[in-house]
């Protein structure tokens, strides 16, 4: 009984896999022929053909194992040629299934690892769940159910709350694994979930699977009469529906086992014969080996020893050809064990021969003791020298870091002194000169009016510069405290655009803001206001007359992103490498606007304090796009679009 039970488990471990991703069509020969014709008549080598080949390979599983391997290999080669990772991942998974049918060939596990890595890179959790499920099935074919179970449980966890046909497969495999571990209570719970879900989605093949599970569990509990009743009901259901050959073959095999246990040997042979016909149609050598073994048992009981011997030879011929690496490992382990026993016997003989020579033993031990002491001294010295070397290296690294910090501090100092000496001092000198001219009556009030727009512009630029320096300098002080709040980015950007309307109108720019009305970040309001203003001022400065500035916002996971694109002059690679440092030099804008070169560096420092990031993409002559990413506060809702016309 134990051998027969083992063969039945191998068959059903693979059986649930055929339902994955094709819940209705795989049992229909017409659909398979139609798909084969579609592949044959498709002359184009594109991703559609990869998808068709993978689907054809998988659907062939229920009919011909050779076609499963052949179509999977074609799909893999074409997917690699087209650089189509999703098709490649599916092809690897199908190839693994074909090798799992070869008595747990370890090649299947290598293909599954390839498939797993590809689905992980694609962030396809459904595909990943299917592959993890297959890995569990691989270990189940090797009877390593304790190793298989964690993979089935992980596959269900990856699937989450998604409604997908693969859930039936995972639940079925988990229940089967618990049954094989003889945890019948847990197995029954999973089988009940399979039954309820199969009835809900009206999947006929899965209804057959639920029949099989119920009967299989009763067999494990040795309730053969009740199991026979359920198996007969399954057969009656099969005769009314279009069920895949592999499912039908498994039911006949199970009914043969039940009748065998009940002593109904002629009836058992009938079911085994039907199972053999289906196994031959599917080119399933594994299933044929199982049926041959059943015939061997029946003929042995009937006293037909010649026939029993013939069937056993057929069974052995197939199983010998399906040897896998696990059998090779067992042989290797036996060889090692034999070598160790032989070595142990030789040691005993040598020890017995030398037992009369106590002096030799004494000197050997003395030499060994002195050698160990020498090695200990050398080892201690080595570790001390190593620790000393590490301390010196850390000290050198610290000195280098401090030198870099000192150089950076000097650059900051020089830059700030330059700003204070020139950019801040210049507007005040102009204002004083203008007041002196008025005091000395060198200009009239009418002439003063002509100077006011330029004076107003210079004053605003100076105020913006002072705001930048004030916020940034506070952030560099020890004991500075960040004050993050729920920050509505749409409102913040619109306010900033409104403040800069004068500059926008002067250059006749078009500013388009497409930002979700409820896109909220968690950040310091004053700092982010400085960042947004600096980016907008920079875009206005380098965008030519009549150009376009676009601001977009969206949520990505736990972050929110603000993207600012302009149709300005763009930047070369050398400018991009120094863009966010104090090494950058200020360049005039398209209308000869002046700047300090501090805005972007200060912006990045303020974003760092708010756990944010900034990056830029730029092409000379085509413009630049800045991406600001900040921690999100709440989910995004409908977007609001605001267009500012010149």
Secondary structure, 3 states (H helix, E strand, C coil): CHHHHHHHHHHHHHHHHHHCCCCCCCCCHHHHHHHHHHHHCCCCCCHHHHHHHHHHHHHHCCCCHHHHHHHHHHHHHHHHHHCCHHHHHHHHHHHHHHHHCCCCCCHHHHHHHHHHHHHHHHCCHHHHHHHHHHHHHHHHHCCCHHHHHHHHHHHHHHHCCCCCCHHHHHHHHHHHHHHHCCCHHHHHHHHHHHHHHHHHHCCHHHHHHHHHHHHHHHHHCCCHHHHHHHHHHHHHHHHHCCCCHHHHHHHHHHHHHHHHHHCCHHHHHHHHHHHHHHHHHCCCHHHHHHHHHHHHHHHHHHCCHHHHHHHHHHHHHHHHHCCCHHHHHHHHHHHHHHHHHHHHHHHHHHHHHHCCCHHHHHHHHHHHHHHHHHHHHHHHHHHHHHHHHHHHHHHHHHHHHHHHHHHHHHHHHHHHHHHHHHHHHHHHHHHHHHHHHHHCCCCCHHHHHHHHHHHHHHHHHHHHHHHHHHHHHHHHCCCCCCCEEEEEHHHHHHHHHHHCHHHHHHCCCEEEEEEECCCEEEEEHHHHHHHHHHHHHHHHHHCCCCCEEEEEEEEECCEEEEEEEECCCCCCHHHHHCCCCCCCCCCCCCCCCCCCCCHHHHHHHHHHHCCCEEEEEEECCCEEEEEEEEEEEECCCCEEEEEECC
